[in-house]
Amino acid sequence: MARIRAATCYIWVMTKEQIAAVFDRARTWPHERQELAAELLILLEAQEKGPIHVSDDELKAIREGNAQAERGEFASDEEMAALYKRYGQ
């Protein structure tokens, strides 16, 4: 039993170190990419608290995106390339 706890503890410490390293690197990213990262982290944090509440505009955008996907309407390769270029990927 002690051996399992030691392994779990080691993994936990490594995870904290990995997160700290990513945060350090994120501070050097362009402002727009930092905003996106912050938004994603806020959404992840909110999931721990229960359902995510969205505004009427956000719900409308989600529904429209789902409808587009159901119709098979996806971003073109050019649109995706522009998105990746904008966010530095």
N, C-alpha and C positions, 0 to 999 in steps of 0.2 A: 504494500500500500504506500509506503513512504517513497518508493521508487516512482510510482505514478505521479505523486504530488510533485516530486522534483522535476519531472519532465514537463508537467503542466506549468509549473512556475517558470521554467526556462523558456517555454514557448511564450508565455505572457510577457516576460521581460523582452524577448526578441521582438514581439509585436509592438510594444511600446517604443522600442528603439527604431523600428522601421517607420512607424508613424511619425516620430520626431524627425527622422531624416527626410521624409517626404515633405513635411511642413517646412523644413529648412529650405529645401529646393523650391517649394511653391512660392516662397517669398521672393524669389528671383524671376518668377514668371511675369509676363505682361499683365497689366491691370485687368483686362477683360477675362483672361484665363483664371486669374485669382478670384474674380467675381463668380465665375462659373463653378469653381471648386468650392467656394463658400456656400453657394446655393445648394450644391449636391450634398455637402455635409449637413447643412441645416435640414434638408429633406430626410436624410438618413436618421438624424437625431429625432426628428418628429415621428418617425415610424416606431420608435421605442415607446412613445407616449400614446400610441393608438392611431386611429385613422387620421389621415392628413386632410385638413380642411382647405378647400380651394375656393377662390372667388368665382362669381358667375362667369367672368371673362375667361378665367383659367379653365373652368369646366366646359365652356363653349369650345375653347381651343382643343381640349382633350378629345371631345366628341368629334370635332372636325378631323382631327388627326386619325382617329379610329375609323371614321367613314372613308377617308382617303385610303387607308391601308386596306380596308375591305374592298374598295374599288380597284386595288392594285396600283394606286398612284403613289410612287415612291420618288425620292430625290434622285436626280440624274447623277451620273458619275462626275459631271462638271460641277454641279451644286455641292456634292460631297467634297470634291477637291477644294473648292472655295472655302467651305467650312473648316476643313483641316488646316488650310493655309492661315485662316483667320485665327485659329486657336493654337497654331504652332505645332501641329502634329505631322 
